[in-house]
Amino acid sequence: MRAVIVGGGIVGTAIASRLGETDREVTLLERSRIGRETTAASAGIVMQTAVEPEPLELRLRERGRSVYRRLFEDDSLEWERTGALYVAETEAFAERLRRSAETLEDRGVEASYLPADDLERFGLEPGGFVGALHTPNDRVCDPTAVAEWFATCARRCGVDVRTGVSVTDVALGPDGSVSAVETTEGPLEADRVINATGPWAPILNERAGVSLPLCHTRGPMAALETDAPVESPVTILESKRYVRPTRGVDAAVPGECSSLASDDGSGDASGAWIGEYLTEYVEGQLYDPADLRTSREFAGSASDLADVVPALEGGSLVDEWIGLRTVTPDGLPLIGETNVDGYLVACGMTGQGVTIAPAVADVIARLLDGDLEDETRDRLAPERF
């Protein structure tokens, strides 16, 4: 079997690394550089916290964490345990967080519901909040470094990893099944094409003759340098704004250096990323993935967040950028075969690409091997819509 993976972000490289362990002939094509597009623009959070999670969602997250635990323990990559707080601003949302804490605990995830008065010990100003869901084992990492690590593993396993190569079309044979991809370097024969292009997924789907319900949400982010360390956990407000503490201001340039250290020793600097975690599906809402223009209006909201996280007070804006999320109607990713024989998708991560990338890779590999359990296959299958 000749498999071509399109997209060299954290999901595509994880798939390449996993398929490299098999006897398939595998090629990974990335239009730019490994992990330097949507992956680089992400907050790099490996999340356990979730609002009213379902069992499949939790299994995907735990599978991702189990791979990451081995990765970060055995190799030179680093991640940092920050924990996470999902903060309620209304009583109705607080009740959902209480139920979520119970669900997570029942599933073996360390989680608790905290009253507002407890938030002060996490560096938050509790005024105006009702309570929060706390998961102490959420972690942050440099997602670009992780994608590069997956790509390196794939190469060692014999995967042909090509960068600077764009896929311009998907060619079908006389029987309507995939036969090749057309690229900027010419045609490449393939029996299986796996679309792992993140926000570019709808474009490649259209070229292949596949229509799936995907939309984009724009995730504005800004990096702040602060005088005092931001010691709070990753904090997500009910209003969808969030604060992700960083060490090393150089991390303000996504993908250019680790958020945990820098070559020039500036890794001891203090700061945070602020963003908006928007994941609502809006039918037909698609943006140009290359248009990452930012809004000064969002960067200006840092002063509002300083009312929540006092350590942000007086912080200096270092950088700002946009990350596009690709969202599905039910919040679960699209993973599996489509109506075009040989054309598979691994897209629609709804903001969880970093967390579940290893699990997505495992699903694809087991699907191709024919040993994926029916429930997982059916719940993630594109044909569910």
NORSUL-V777515 format. One record per residue. NEAR is the number of other C-alpha atoms within 8 Angstrom. D_CENTER is the distance of its C-alpha to the mean C-alpha in Angstrom with 2 decimals. Layout:
# NORSUL-V777515
near->NEAR d_center->D_CENTER
near->NEAR d_center->D_CENTER
This chain:
# NORSUL-V777515
near->7 d_center->28.50
near->11 d_center->26.97
near->13 d_center->23.23
near->12 d_center->21.43
near->15 d_center->17.66
near->14 d_center->16.74
near->15 d_center->13.77
near->17 d_center->13.18
near->17 d_center->9.54
near->16 d_center->7.80
near->17 d_center->8.24
near->14 d_center->11.68
near->16 d_center->12.86
near->14 d_center->12.14
near->16 d_center->14.17
near->17 d_center->16.73
near->15 d_center->17.24
near->12 d_center->17.77
near->11 d_center->20.07
near->14 d_center->21.85
near->7 d_center->23.28
near->6 d_center->25.18
near->5 d_center->28.17
near->9 d_center->26.47
near->8 d_center->26.77
near->14 d_center->23.22
near->13 d_center->22.28
near->16 d_center->18.97
near->16 d_center->19.26
near->15 d_center->17.27
near->11 d_center->18.77
near->9 d_center->18.20
near->10 d_center->17.22
near->12 d_center->14.76
near->16 d_center->11.37
near->12 d_center->13.06
near->9 d_center->11.74
near->12 d_center->8.46
near->13 d_center->6.80
near->11 d_center->9.75
near->12 d_center->9.52
near->9 d_center->6.50
near->7 d_center->8.03
near->9 d_center->7.10
near->10 d_center->7.70
near->11 d_center->8.40
near->11 d_center->9.70
near->10 d_center->12.92
near->12 d_center->14.06
near->7 d_center->14.13
near->7 d_center->16.80
near->9 d_center->19.05
near->10 d_center->16.79
near->6 d_center->18.35
near->6 d_center->19.17
near->7 d_center->17.00
near->9 d_center->13.81
near->11 d_center->15.07
near->8 d_center->16.03
near->11 d_center->12.67
near->13 d_center->11.32
near->8 d_center->14.56
near->11 d_center->14.49
near->13 d_center->11.28
near->11 d_center->13.04
near->8 d_center->16.26
near->9 d_center->15.15
near->9 d_center->13.68
near->8 d_center->16.95
near->8 d_center->18.99
near->9 d_center->17.12
near->11 d_center->17.52
near->7 d_center->20.99
near->6 d_center->22.36
near->6 d_center->21.12
near->6 d_center->21.25
near->8 d_center->17.62
near->8 d_center->17.23
near->10 d_center->15.14
near->8 d_center->16.62
near->9 d_center->17.32
near->12 d_center->17.19
near->12 d_center->17.04
near->15 d_center->15.93
near->13 d_center->18.13
near->13 d_center->17.68
near->14 d_center->20.86
near->14 d_center->23.23
near->13 d_center->25.40
near->8 d_center->27.40
near->8 d_center->29.18
near->6 d_center->27.70
near->10 d_center->24.11
near->14 d_center->25.48
near->8 d_center->26.90
near->10 d_center->23.59
near->15 d_center->22.19
near->11 d_center->25.33
near->9 d_center->24.81
near->13 d_center->21.17
near->13 d_center->22.47
near->10 d_center->25.07
near->10 d_center->22.76
near->12 d_center->20.44
near->11 d_center->23.61
near->7 d_center->25.12
near->7 d_center->22.22
near->6 d_center->22.68
near->9 d_center->20.00
near->9 d_center->21.71
near->13 d_center->21.57
near->11 d_center->24.20
near->11 d_center->25.15
near->10 d_center->26.70
near->9 d_center->29.31
near->11 d_center->28.99
near->7 d_center->31.59
near->9 d_center->29.43
near->14 d_center->26.76
near->9 d_center->29.09
near->6 d_center->28.81
near->9 d_center->25.08
near->12 d_center->26.01
near->11 d_center->25.63
near->10 d_center->28.47
near->11 d_center->29.00
near->5 d_center->31.11
near->5 d_center->29.93
near->10 d_center->27.56
near->12 d_center->28.42
near->14 d_center->26.29
near->15 d_center->22.85
near->16 d_center->20.79
near->14 d_center->20.39
near->14 d_center->18.35
near->10 d_center->19.51
near->10 d_center->17.38
near->14 d_center->13.86
near->12 d_center->13.04
near->12 d_center->11.54
near->13 d_center->11.36
near->14 d_center->11.52
near->14 d_center->8.52
near->14 d_center->11.10
near->11 d_center->13.61
near->10 d_center->11.71
near->16 d_center->11.28
near->11 d_center->14.93
near->8 d_center->15.94
near->13 d_center->14.77
near->14 d_center->16.65
near->8 d_center->19.61
near->9 d_center->19.80
near->16 d_center->19.78
near->12 d_center->22.59
near->7 d_center->24.55
near->9 d_center->24.49
near->8 d_center->25.93
near->14 d_center->23.05
near->9 d_center->23.97
near->11 d_center->21.12
near->9 d_center->22.07
near->10 d_center->20.68
near->9 d_center->22.16
near->12 d_center->22.71
near->9 d_center->21.83
near->12 d_center->22.34
near->8 d_center->24.83
near->10 d_center->25.72
near->13 d_center->25.66
near->10 d_center->29.21
near->10 d_center->30.69
near->8 d_center->33.83
near->5 d_center->36.97
near->5 d_center->35.67
near->8 d_center->32.55
near->11 d_center->30.17
near->16 d_center->27.92
near->11 d_center->30.11
near->12 d_center->28.32
near->14 d_center->25.93
near->12 d_center->27.53
near->12 d_center->26.15
near->8 d_center->27.37
near->5 d_center->29.06
near->6 d_center->30.68
near->8 d_center->30.18
near->8 d_center->28.47
near->8 d_center->29.59
near->13 d_center->27.16
near->11 d_center->27.58
near->12 d_center->23.91
near->14 d_center->21.30
near->12 d_center->17.63
near->15 d_center->15.59
near->15 d_center->12.07
near->12 d_center->12.25
near->13 d_center->9.43
near->11 d_center->11.58
near->8 d_center->14.58
near->11 d_center->14.56
near->10 d_center->17.29
near->7 d_center->19.43
near->11 d_center->19.52
near->12 d_center->20.07
near->9 d_center->23.00
near->9 d_center->24.46
near->11 d_center->24.45
near->7 d_center->26.08
near->10 d_center->23.29
near->7 d_center->22.59
near->8 d_center->19.66
near->8 d_center->18.64
near->13 d_center->15.55
near->13 d_center->15.35
near->14 d_center->13.59
near->14 d_center->13.13
near->9 d_center->13.57
near->12 d_center->11.83
near->13 d_center->14.61
near->14 d_center->14.34
near->14 d_center->17.32
near->14 d_center->18.24
near->16 d_center->21.40
near->13 d_center->23.91
near->15 d_center->25.87
near->9 d_center->29.22
near->7 d_center->28.44
near->9 d_center->25.55
near->13 d_center->22.84
near->7 d_center->23.16
near->11 d_center->21.40
near->11 d_center->18.36
near->12 d_center->15.06
near->12 d_center->16.72
near->13 d_center->15.57
near->11 d_center->18.61
near->10 d_center->19.69
near->5 d_center->19.90
near->9 d_center->16.07
near->11 d_center->16.61
near->12 d_center->15.13
near->11 d_center->16.20
near->11 d_center->14.34
near->12 d_center->17.22
near->13 d_center->17.42
near->14 d_center->20.20
near->15 d_center->21.28
near->16 d_center->21.46
near->12 d_center->20.66
near->14 d_center->16.98
near->12 d_center->17.56
near->8 d_center->17.30
near->9 d_center->13.64
near->15 d_center->13.63
near->7 d_center->17.35
near->11 d_center->17.67
near->12 d_center->16.36
near->14 d_center->15.73
near->14 d_center->18.14
near->12 d_center->21.00
near->12 d_center->22.60
near->5 d_center->25.44
near->5 d_center->27.89
near->7 d_center->27.75
near->11 d_center->26.10
near->13 d_center->23.54
near->8 d_center->25.75
near->10 d_center->25.28
near->14 d_center->23.86
near->18 d_center->21.34
near->15 d_center->18.29
near->14 d_center->15.55
near->13 d_center->16.02
near->11 d_center->13.98
near->10 d_center->13.88
near->10 d_center->11.42
near->8 d_center->12.81
near->10 d_center->11.94
near->6 d_center->15.51
near->11 d_center->16.39
near->7 d_center->19.17
near->7 d_center->20.96
near->6 d_center->21.47
near->8 d_center->19.32
near->7 d_center->18.13
near->6 d_center->18.02
near->5 d_center->18.82
near->8 d_center->15.63
near->4 d_center->18.00
near->6 d_center->19.14
near->8 d_center->17.22
near->6 d_center->20.23
near->8 d_center->19.82
near->7 d_center->22.04
near->6 d_center->24.32
near->6 d_center->24.62
near->9 d_center->21.17
near->11 d_center->21.85
near->7 d_center->25.10
near->8 d_center->23.52
near->10 d_center->23.10
near->10 d_center->26.68
near->7 d_center->25.95
near->9 d_center->23.25
near->11 d_center->25.87
near->9 d_center->27.84
near->9 d_center->25.17
near->12 d_center->24.34
near->10 d_center->27.68
near->11 d_center->26.43
near->16 d_center->24.93
near->10 d_center->28.49
near->7 d_center->29.71
near->10 d_center->26.43
near->7 d_center->26.48
near->10 d_center->23.96
near->10 d_center->22.84
near->9 d_center->20.30
near->12 d_center->18.26
near->11 d_center->15.77
near->12 d_center->13.76
near->12 d_center->10.19
near->11 d_center->10.25
near->15 d_center->8.25
near->15 d_center->9.77
near->17 d_center->11.30
near->15 d_center->13.87
near->8 d_center->17.06
near->4 d_center->16.56
near->9 d_center->12.89
near->11 d_center->12.57
near->12 d_center->11.08
near->13 d_center->13.83
near->14 d_center->14.65
near->13 d_center->18.18
near->12 d_center->21.34
near->12 d_center->22.48
near->7 d_center->25.99
near->12 d_center->26.36
near->9 d_center->27.38
near->11 d_center->25.30
near->15 d_center->22.37
near->12 d_center->19.16
near->13 d_center->15.75
near->14 d_center->12.26
near->13 d_center->10.46
near->13 d_center->9.85
near->15 d_center->6.61
near->13 d_center->7.66
near->9 d_center->4.95
near->8 d_center->4.01
near->10 d_center->2.59
near->12 d_center->3.49
near->12 d_center->5.94
near->13 d_center->7.36
near->13 d_center->7.47
near->14 d_center->11.04
near->11 d_center->12.01
near->13 d_center->11.29
near->14 d_center->13.39
near->10 d_center->15.98
near->10 d_center->16.32
near->12 d_center->16.97
near->11 d_center->19.42
near->10 d_center->21.23
near->11 d_center->21.48
near->7 d_center->23.14
near->7 d_center->25.33
near->6 d_center->26.39
near->7 d_center->25.78
near->10 d_center->22.81
near->6 d_center->24.11
near->6 d_center->25.03
near->6 d_center->23.21
near->9 d_center->19.73
near->11 d_center->20.65
near->8 d_center->22.08
near->7 d_center->19.42
near->12 d_center->16.67
near->11 d_center->19.19
near->12 d_center->19.05
near->6 d_center->22.73
near->7 d_center->22.17
near->5 d_center->22.34
